[in-house]
Amino acid sequence: MNPVTGWTGETACALQAALRLSNESFAEHLGIGVRTVAAWHQKPTLRPKSEMQQLLDTAFEQASAAVKERFAALVGNPAPPAQDAKATDAEHRLSADPNISAALDWLDKHTGQPAGTARRDVASRLASLDVRALKDRAARRSRVNQRQVADALRQYYPDRPDGFGYYTARHVGPDAVTSILTRPEWLDLDCPLIVGHDSLTLSGAAEQDLTLDEQAAERAAQRLAETLALGTRLVDMPLYRLTGIDVSHDTIGGSLGISRFIRYALTMDLLEGELVDTLAAGQLPQPGSSPLRDRHLPDVSAVLDVSKRLCAGGTLALCAIARPADPFRGPADYVLLVQERSAHVVNAARQLAVIPKGFHQPLTDYRADARIGATLRREMEEELFGRDDIDNTVSHQRVADPMHPSRLSEPMRWLMARRDRLRIECTGFGLNLVSGNFEFPALIVVDDEEFWTRYGGIIEANWESSTLRQYSTLDRPLLTELISDVAWSNEGLFALLQGLRRLGQIGGDRVDLPTIEWEIS
């Protein structure tokens, strides 16, 4: 690998060989799709984008001395001295990644500091970071479960306006308690995500200015240093922000503005880490002792006043695909897909979630893409059907219409030709008190058994997932255990519960689901 020009497909494959990993294992090691690794083998002169360069840099930096020696022998270059590797890597990332540069510029602007201040601060922090200590912290964070998070936030926000409460579900197991603030009118929407029902609109409202105090600026700079050290993907993409809510049965409406992912990642998204670190230390977050939460989401009125804060979020769907009867598996059913999120994602890392799951953001048509259904269809293509070209963390978007019928994957093209066999509905709405995000849980149902017969074997989660699990809608005991698993993200559990409720109404003989009744407490 040339430290000036960076990685190529050939040198990436050399690193894979030095690590002695298969395509699948190397992809998992980097947190990327197997298709990307295969592309490096097919195109040795291919120069991966800056995000991939960072992941390869990190993998090389963290490799053993023996691996670095094998890599040097394969590429014909001596390995860099161990004591200089981190400094070289830090300089490369800070100077070469346009997304990090955008974040540094944003930080300078919103702290009122001279240009270049944030870059020097982040470089200094990165040089002193201990990656092993960060991984130890990640292990401590992983021990904080969904129920602990939900209970802590209920105590932090004890007061709720009339009609609002936390989403709780009763079933045969322990009550499923979440951090989702909602109301009865926002649940069981049964809203088809088509024109006339899916009616979020782009308002063009200007985003409020923001000035970071010293403490908020330090947390943001530390977040950037840790992002670089751990190889977490961070892309400065446009992001919808909710500015008005108008949700009722059969219709989802409201207004949206535009923000940037960098602003979210360096402000609202930091609240989760602050909360989980407090819980991991055996303490409870209290008003006055949680600086970021006190600043951005001090009370429930601030949570509900979405027009005066950054309220980002998205949609996630319980995916149910009809399967024919099988002599080994049993009667005809639906297969449900559940993911464990990768450690490389910014949101809900290492937690269980339904799939697909994505931030609500535009591709190229900002007004048409404002509909929730547009994000769900895109996420199906990206997270289930392998469309890397619409993953804006991997490549820039230069296509005029990325979701044009001529560009769809074969499975999606098949579904679009049989729309009467595809049901996509929004099942609810809520505001997640973890980071103040808006959540639109949904249900995707494929009613034609032929789809699973044709395409079940090629459905494959992308880099955002570390594992993909399947559950049968006839396996009531296992689904009951799944609901009770404390590894869920709060929004993932919300989507699972609302999706199972709706599927129980429409699934017929293919389902034998736990009985779920919600309450707002």
C-alpha positions as CSV (number, residue, x, y, z in Angstrom):
1,M,0.0,0.0,0.0
2,N,1.4,3.4,-1.0
3,P,0.9,5.8,1.9
4,V,0.5,8.7,-0.5
5,T,-2.0,7.3,-3.0
6,G,-3.7,4.8,-0.7
7,W,-5.2,1.4,-1.1
8,T,-6.1,-0.4,-4.4
9,G,-8.0,-3.6,-5.0
10,E,-4.7,-5.4,-5.3
11,T,-3.3,-4.2,-2.0
12,A,-6.6,-4.7,-0.2
13,C,-6.5,-8.4,-1.4
14,A,-2.9,-8.6,-0.2
15,L,-4.0,-7.5,3.3
16,Q,-6.7,-10.2,3.1
17,A,-4.1,-12.8,2.2
18,A,-1.8,-11.6,5.0
19,L,-4.7,-12.0,7.5
20,R,-5.5,-15.4,6.0
21,L,-9.2,-14.7,5.7
22,S,-11.8,-15.9,3.2
23,N,-13.8,-13.3,1.3
24,E,-16.7,-13.7,3.8
25,S,-14.4,-13.5,6.8
26,F,-12.5,-10.5,5.5
27,A,-15.8,-8.7,4.7
28,E,-17.0,-9.3,8.2
29,H,-13.7,-8.2,9.7
30,L,-14.0,-4.9,7.9
31,G,-17.8,-4.6,8.3
32,I,-18.5,-4.4,4.6
33,G,-20.3,-6.5,2.0
34,V,-18.8,-9.6,0.5
35,R,-19.6,-8.2,-3.0
36,T,-17.1,-5.3,-2.3
37,V,-14.3,-7.8,-1.5
38,A,-15.2,-9.7,-4.6
39,A,-14.9,-6.5,-6.7
40,W,-11.4,-5.9,-5.3
41,H,-10.3,-9.3,-6.6
42,Q,-11.9,-8.7,-10.0
43,K,-10.5,-5.1,-10.4
44,P,-7.0,-5.0,-8.8
45,T,-6.5,-1.4,-10.0
46,L,-9.7,-0.2,-8.4
47,R,-9.1,2.6,-5.8
48,P,-11.6,2.3,-3.0
49,K,-13.4,5.4,-1.8
50,S,-12.1,7.3,1.3
51,E,-14.5,5.5,3.7
52,M,-13.1,2.1,2.6
53,Q,-9.6,3.5,2.7
54,Q,-10.2,4.3,6.4
55,L,-11.5,0.8,7.2
56,L,-8.4,-0.8,5.5
57,D,-6.1,1.6,7.3
58,T,-7.7,0.6,10.6
59,A,-7.5,-3.1,9.8
60,F,-3.8,-2.7,8.9
61,E,-3.0,-0.6,12.0
62,Q,-4.6,-3.2,14.3
63,A,-3.0,-6.2,12.7
64,S,-0.3,-8.2,14.4
65,A,3.4,-7.7,13.5
66,A,3.4,-11.1,11.8
67,V,0.5,-10.0,9.5
68,K,2.3,-6.8,8.7
69,E,5.4,-8.7,7.7
70,R,3.4,-11.0,5.4
71,F,1.6,-8.0,3.9
72,A,5.0,-6.3,3.3
73,A,6.3,-9.5,1.6
74,L,3.2,-9.7,-0.6
75,V,3.4,-6.1,-1.8
76,G,7.1,-5.8,-1.9
77,N,7.3,-2.9,0.6
78,P,8.7,-2.8,4.1
79,A,6.2,-2.4,6.8
80,P,6.2,1.1,8.4
81,P,7.7,1.4,11.9
82,A,5.1,0.5,14.5
83,Q,5.6,3.7,16.4
84,D,4.8,5.8,13.3
85,A,1.8,3.9,12.0
86,K,-0.8,5.7,14.1
87,A,0.6,9.2,13.3
88,T,0.7,8.3,9.6
89,D,-2.8,7.0,9.7
90,A,-4.2,10.0,11.6
91,E,-2.6,12.4,9.1
92,H,-4.0,10.5,6.1
93,R,-7.5,10.4,7.4
94,L,-7.6,14.0,8.6
95,S,-6.3,15.3,5.3
96,A,-7.9,12.9,2.8
97,D,-11.5,12.2,3.9
98,P,-13.9,14.9,2.7
99,N,-16.5,13.9,5.3
100,I,-14.1,14.3,8.2
101,S,-13.0,17.7,6.7
102,A,-16.7,18.7,6.5
103,A,-17.2,17.7,10.1
104,L,-14.1,19.7,11.2
105,D,-15.2,22.8,9.3
106,W,-18.7,22.5,10.9
107,L,-17.1,22.2,14.3
108,D,-15.0,25.3,13.8
109,K,-18.0,27.3,12.5
110,H,-20.3,26.4,15.4
111,T,-17.7,27.0,18.1
112,G,-16.6,30.3,16.7
113,Q,-13.0,29.1,16.5
114,P,-10.4,29.9,13.7
115,A,-10.3,27.4,10.8
116,G,-8.0,24.5,11.6
117,T,-8.6,24.5,15.3
118,A,-10.8,21.4,15.3
119,R,-8.4,19.5,13.0
120,R,-5.5,20.1,15.5
121,D,-7.7,19.1,18.4
122,V,-9.0,15.9,16.8
123,A,-5.4,15.0,15.7
124,S,-4.2,15.4,19.2
125,R,-7.0,13.3,20.6
126,L,-6.5,10.6,18.0
127,A,-2.8,10.3,18.8
128,S,-3.5,9.7,22.5
129,L,-6.4,7.3,22.0
130,D,-6.0,3.7,23.2
131,V,-8.1,1.5,20.9
132,R,-8.1,-1.3,23.4
133,A,-9.6,1.0,26.0
134,L,-12.3,2.0,23.5
135,K,-13.1,-1.6,22.8
136,D,-13.3,-2.2,26.6
137,R,-15.7,0.6,26.8
138,A,-17.8,-0.9,24.0
139,A,-17.9,-4.1,26.0
140,R,-19.2,-2.3,29.0
141,R,-21.8,-0.5,26.9
142,S,-23.0,-3.8,25.5
143,R,-23.9,-4.9,29.0
144,V,-26.5,-2.1,29.3
145,N,-29.7,-3.5,27.9
146,Q,-32.8,-2.1,26.3
147,R,-34.9,-2.4,29.4
148,Q,-32.3,-0.5,31.5
149,V,-32.3,2.3,28.9
150,A,-36.1,2.6,28.8
151,D,-36.4,2.6,32.6
152,A,-33.7,5.2,33.0
153,L,-35.4,7.6,30.5
154,R,-38.8,7.1,32.2
155,Q,-37.2,8.4,35.4
156,Y,-35.4,11.3,33.7
157,Y,-38.6,12.4,32.0
158,P,-41.3,11.7,34.7
159,D,-43.8,14.3,33.4
160,R,-45.8,13.7,30.3
161,P,-48.6,15.8,28.7
162,D,-52.1,14.5,28.7
163,G,-52.6,11.8,26.1
164,F,-48.9,11.0,25.8
165,G,-46.9,8.1,27.4
166,Y,-44.3,5.5,26.9
167,Y,-45.1,2.5,24.6
168,T,-45.5,-0.7,26.6
169,A,-46.7,-4.0,25.3
170,R,-48.3,-6.8,27.3
171,H,-47.9,-10.4,26.1
172,V,-47.4,-13.8,27.8
173,G,-43.8,-12.9,28.8
174,P,-42.6,-9.8,30.9
175,D,-44.1,-6.5,29.8
176,A,-42.1,-5.0,26.9
177,V,-41.2,-1.4,28.0
178,T,-39.7,1.1,25.6
179,S,-38.3,4.6,25.4
180,I,-40.8,5.5,22.7
181,L,-43.0,8.5,23.5
182,T,-46.3,8.1,21.7
183,R,-50.1,8.4,22.0
184,P,-53.0,6.2,21.0
185,E,-53.8,8.1,17.8
186,W,-50.3,7.4,16.6
187,L,-50.6,3.6,16.9
188,D,-52.1,0.8,14.7
189,L,-52.1,3.2,11.8
190,D,-52.6,0.5,9.1
191,C,-51.3,3.1,6.7
192,P,-50.4,1.9,3.2
193,L,-47.2,3.7,2.0
194,I,-48.6,4.9,-1.2
195,V,-49.6,8.3,-2.6
196,G,-52.7,9.7,-0.8
197,H,-51.7,8.1,2.5
198,D,-48.0,8.6,2.7
199,S,-48.0,12.4,2.8
200,L,-44.9,13.8,4.5
201,T,-44.0,17.0,2.7
202,L,-40.8,19.1,2.3
203,S,-41.5,22.6,3.8
204,G,-38.1,24.2,3.2
205,A,-38.1,25.6,6.7
206,A,-34.7,27.1,7.6
207,E,-32.7,25.3,10.3
208,Q,-32.1,27.2,13.5
209,D,-28.5,28.3,14.1
210,L,-26.5,26.5,16.7
211,T,-23.5,27.5,18.9
212,L,-21.7,24.8,20.8
213,D,-20.4,25.5,24.3
214,E,-16.9,24.3,25.4
215,Q,-18.2,21.0,26.8
216,A,-20.4,20.2,23.7
217,A,-17.4,21.0,21.4
218,E,-15.1,18.7,23.4
219,R,-17.6,15.8,23.1
220,A,-17.9,16.4,19.4
221,A,-14.2,16.5,18.8
222,Q,-13.8,13.3,20.9
223,R,-16.5,11.6,18.8
224,L,-14.6,12.4,15.6
225,A,-11.3,11.1,17.1
226,E,-13.0,7.8,18.1
227,T,-14.7,7.5,14.8
228,L,-11.4,7.6,13.0
229,A,-9.7,5.2,15.5
230,L,-12.5,2.6,15.3
231,G,-13.2,2.8,11.6
232,T,-16.8,3.8,12.1
233,R,-18.4,5.2,8.9
234,L,-19.4,8.8,9.0
235,V,-20.7,10.5,5.9
236,D,-21.9,14.1,5.5
237,M,-25.1,13.3,3.7
238,P,-28.4,15.3,3.6
239,L,-30.9,14.2,6.2
240,Y,-34.6,15.0,6.7
241,R,-35.5,16.6,9.9
242,L,-39.1,16.6,11.2
243,T,-40.6,20.1,11.7
244,G,-44.3,19.2,12.1
245,I,-46.4,16.1,13.0
246,D,-49.8,15.2,11.5
247,V,-50.4,11.5,12.0
248,S,-53.7,9.6,12.3
249,H,-55.2,6.3,11.2
250,D,-54.6,5.5,7.6
251,T,-52.5,8.7,7.0
252,I,-49.1,9.9,7.9
253,G,-48.4,13.6,7.3
254,G,-46.4,16.4,8.6
255,S,-43.5,18.7,7.4
256,L,-39.8,18.1,6.9
257,G,-36.8,20.3,6.5
258,I,-33.2,19.4,5.5
259,S,-30.2,19.1,7.8
260,R,-26.9,17.3,7.5
261,F,-25.8,14.0,9.1
262,I,-22.7,15.6,10.5
263,R,-24.8,18.0,12.6
264,Y,-26.8,15.0,14.0
265,A,-23.8,12.9,14.6
266,L,-22.0,15.6,16.6
267,T,-25.0,16.7,18.6
268,M,-28.2,14.6,19.1
269,D,-26.5,11.3,18.5
270,L,-24.1,11.8,21.4
271,L,-26.9,11.6,23.9
272,E,-27.1,7.8,23.6
273,G,-23.4,7.4,24.5
274,E,-23.7,9.7,27.4
275,L,-26.7,7.8,28.8
276,V,-25.2,4.4,28.3
277,D,-21.9,5.3,29.9
278,T,-23.8,6.6,32.9
279,L,-25.7,3.4,33.3
280,A,-22.6,1.3,32.7
281,A,-21.0,3.1,35.7
282,G,-23.9,2.0,37.8
283,Q,-25.5,5.4,38.0
284,L,-28.8,6.9,36.9
285,P,-28.9,10.0,34.6
286,Q,-30.4,12.9,36.5
287,P,-31.3,16.4,35.3
288,G,-28.2,18.6,36.0
289,S,-25.8,15.7,35.7
290,S,-26.2,14.8,32.0
291,P,-24.8,17.9,30.2
292,L,-25.6,16.9,26.6
293,R,-29.2,15.7,27.5
294,D,-29.7,18.8,29.6
295,R,-28.7,21.0,26.7
296,H,-30.6,19.3,23.8
297,L,-33.5,17.4,25.4
298,P,-34.0,18.8,28.9
299,D,-37.7,17.8,29.2
300,V,-40.6,16.3,27.4
301,S,-41.8,19.7,26.0
302,A,-38.5,20.0,24.2
303,V,-38.9,16.5,22.8
304,L,-42.4,17.3,21.4
305,D,-41.4,20.7,20.0
306,V,-39.8,19.3,16.9
307,S,-39.8,22.6,15.1
308,K,-37.2,24.1,17.5
309,R,-34.7,21.3,17.5
310,L,-33.0,18.8,15.3
311,C,-35.4,15.9,15.1
312,A,-33.8,13.4,12.7
313,G,-35.0,9.8,12.5
314,G,-36.2,7.2,10.0
315,T,-38.2,4.1,9.4
316,L,-37.6,0.4,10.0
317,A,-39.8,-2.5,9.0
318,L,-40.6,-6.0,10.1
319,C,-40.2,-8.0,6.9
320,A,-42.5,-11.1,6.5
321,I,-42.0,-13.2,3.3
322,A,-44.4,-16.1,2.5
323,R,-42.8,-19.5,2.3
324,P,-44.4,-22.7,0.9
325,A,-44.9,-25.8,3.0
326,D,-41.7,-27.9,3.4
327,P,-41.4,-31.6,4.5
328,F,-38.5,-30.6,6.8
329,R,-39.7,-27.3,8.2
330,G,-43.4,-27.7,8.2
331,P,-46.6,-25.9,7.0
332,A,-46.7,-22.8,4.9
333,D,-45.7,-19.7,6.9
334,Y,-44.0,-16.3,6.8
335,V,-40.3,-16.0,7.5
336,L,-39.4,-12.9,9.6
337,L,-36.0,-11.3,9.3
338,V,-34.1,-9.9,12.3
339,Q,-30.7,-8.3,12.2
340,E,-27.9,-7.8,14.8
341,R,-26.5,-4.4,13.9
342,S,-22.8,-4.1,13.0
343,A,-20.3,-2.4,15.3
344,H,-19.4,0.0,12.4
345,V,-22.8,1.8,12.3
346,V,-23.5,5.1,14.0
347,N,-27.0,4.1,15.1
348,A,-28.0,1.1,17.3
349,A,-24.6,-0.6,17.0
350,R,-24.5,-4.2,18.2
351,Q,-28.3,-4.2,18.9
352,L,-31.1,-6.2,17.5
353,A,-33.4,-4.5,15.0
354,V,-35.8,-5.5,12.3
355,I,-34.6,-5.1,8.7
356,P,-34.6,-2.9,6.7
357,K,-33.8,0.1,8.9
358,G,-32.6,3.5,7.7
359,F,-32.4,7.2,8.3
360,H,-35.0,9.1,6.4
361,Q,-33.0,11.0,3.8
362,P,-33.2,12.1,0.2
363,L,-31.4,10.5,-2.7
364,T,-31.9,12.9,-5.7
365,D,-35.5,14.0,-5.7
366,Y,-35.9,15.8,-2.3
367,R,-39.7,16.3,-2.6
368,A,-40.6,12.8,-3.8
369,D,-38.2,11.1,-1.4
370,A,-39.9,12.9,1.5
371,R,-42.4,10.0,1.6
372,I,-41.5,7.3,4.1
373,G,-42.2,4.6,1.5
374,A,-39.3,6.0,-0.6
375,T,-36.8,5.3,2.2
376,L,-38.2,1.8,2.8
377,R,-38.0,0.8,-0.8
378,R,-34.4,2.1,-1.0
379,E,-33.4,0.3,2.2
380,M,-34.9,-2.9,0.8
381,E,-32.7,-2.6,-2.2
382,E,-29.6,-1.7,-0.2
383,E,-29.9,-3.9,2.9
384,L,-31.6,-7.0,1.5
385,F,-31.0,-7.1,-2.3
386,G,-27.3,-5.9,-2.5
387,R,-27.6,-2.5,-4.3
388,D,-24.3,-1.0,-3.2
389,D,-24.7,1.8,-5.7
390,I,-27.4,3.5,-3.5
391,D,-25.4,3.1,-0.3
392,N,-24.1,6.7,0.1
393,T,-21.5,5.5,2.6
394,V,-19.8,3.6,-0.2
395,S,-20.2,5.7,-3.3
396,H,-21.3,9.2,-4.3
397,Q,-24.7,9.5,-6.0
398,R,-24.4,10.6,-9.6
399,V,-27.4,8.7,-11.1
400,A,-30.4,10.9,-12.0
401,D,-32.9,8.3,-10.8
402,P,-31.3,5.6,-8.6
403,M,-34.7,3.8,-8.2
404,H,-35.6,3.9,-11.9
405,P,-37.2,0.5,-12.9
406,S,-34.3,-0.2,-15.2
407,R,-31.8,0.0,-12.3
408,L,-33.7,-2.1,-9.8
409,S,-32.4,-5.4,-8.6
410,E,-34.0,-8.5,-9.9
411,P,-35.9,-9.3,-6.7
412,M,-37.3,-5.7,-6.5
413,R,-38.2,-5.7,-10.1
414,W,-40.1,-8.9,-9.6
415,L,-42.0,-7.4,-6.7
416,M,-42.8,-4.1,-8.5
417,A,-44.4,-6.2,-11.3
418,R,-46.6,-7.9,-8.7
419,R,-47.6,-5.0,-6.5
420,D,-50.8,-6.7,-5.4
421,R,-48.6,-9.3,-3.7
422,L,-46.5,-6.7,-1.8
423,R,-47.9,-4.9,1.2
424,I,-46.0,-2.0,2.8
425,E,-47.7,-0.3,5.7
426,C,-46.8,2.1,8.4
427,T,-47.8,0.7,11.8
428,G,-47.2,3.6,14.1
429,F,-45.3,6.7,15.0
430,G,-43.3,7.8,18.1
431,L,-40.5,9.9,19.4
432,N,-37.5,8.0,20.8
433,L,-36.2,9.6,23.9
434,V,-32.8,8.0,23.5
435,S,-31.8,10.7,21.0
436,G,-35.1,12.5,20.3
437,N,-35.4,10.7,16.9
438,F,-38.7,10.3,15.1
439,E,-39.6,6.6,14.4
440,F,-42.0,5.3,11.7
441,P,-42.3,1.5,12.3
442,A,-43.6,-0.4,9.3
443,L,-44.5,-3.9,8.1
444,I,-43.4,-5.3,4.7
445,V,-45.4,-8.4,3.6
446,V,-44.6,-10.5,0.5
447,D,-47.7,-12.7,0.0
448,D,-46.4,-14.7,-3.0
449,E,-44.6,-17.9,-2.1
450,E,-42.8,-17.9,-5.4
451,F,-40.7,-14.9,-4.2
452,W,-39.0,-16.9,-1.5
453,T,-38.5,-19.9,-3.8
454,R,-36.8,-17.7,-6.4
455,Y,-34.9,-15.2,-4.2
456,G,-34.7,-16.5,-0.6
457,G,-31.2,-17.8,-1.2
458,I,-29.8,-14.4,-2.4
459,I,-31.3,-12.2,0.3
460,E,-28.2,-11.0,2.1
461,A,-27.7,-8.2,4.7
462,N,-25.2,-5.5,3.9
463,W,-22.3,-4.2,6.0
464,E,-24.7,-2.6,8.5
465,S,-25.6,-6.0,9.9
466,S,-23.2,-8.5,11.6
467,T,-25.8,-11.3,11.5
468,L,-29.2,-12.0,10.0
469,R,-31.7,-14.3,11.7
470,Q,-34.9,-15.9,10.5
471,Y,-38.0,-16.8,12.5
472,S,-41.2,-18.6,11.5
473,T,-44.6,-17.0,12.2
474,L,-45.8,-20.4,13.3
475,D,-43.2,-20.6,16.1
476,R,-45.0,-18.8,18.9
477,P,-42.7,-19.9,21.7
478,L,-39.5,-18.7,19.9
479,L,-41.2,-15.4,19.0
480,T,-42.2,-14.9,22.6
481,E,-38.5,-15.3,23.6
482,L,-37.5,-12.9,20.9
483,I,-39.8,-10.2,22.2
484,S,-38.3,-10.6,25.7
485,D,-34.7,-10.4,24.4
486,V,-33.1,-7.3,26.1
487,A,-30.6,-6.9,23.2
488,W,-33.2,-5.0,21.1
489,S,-32.8,-1.3,20.3
490,N,-35.9,0.5,21.5
491,E,-37.0,1.5,18.1
492,G,-36.4,-2.1,16.9
493,L,-38.6,-3.5,19.6
494,F,-41.3,-1.0,18.8
495,A,-41.3,-2.0,15.2
496,L,-41.3,-5.7,16.0
497,L,-44.3,-5.4,18.3
498,Q,-46.4,-3.2,16.1
499,G,-45.5,-5.4,13.1
500,L,-46.5,-8.6,14.9
501,R,-49.9,-7.0,15.9
502,R,-50.7,-6.1,12.4
503,L,-49.5,-9.4,10.9
504,G,-51.7,-11.3,13.4
505,Q,-54.7,-9.5,11.8
506,I,-53.9,-10.2,8.2
507,G,-51.7,-13.3,8.2
508,G,-54.4,-16.0,8.2
509,D,-53.3,-19.6,8.6
510,R,-49.6,-18.7,8.1
511,V,-49.3,-17.2,11.6
512,D,-49.6,-18.3,15.2
513,L,-48.3,-15.2,16.9
514,P,-48.1,-14.2,20.6
515,T,-51.0,-12.0,21.6
516,I,-49.7,-8.4,22.0
517,E,-51.7,-5.6,23.6
518,W,-50.2,-2.1,23.9
519,E,-50.7,0.5,26.6
520,I,-49.5,4.1,27.0
521,S,-48.0,4.5,30.5
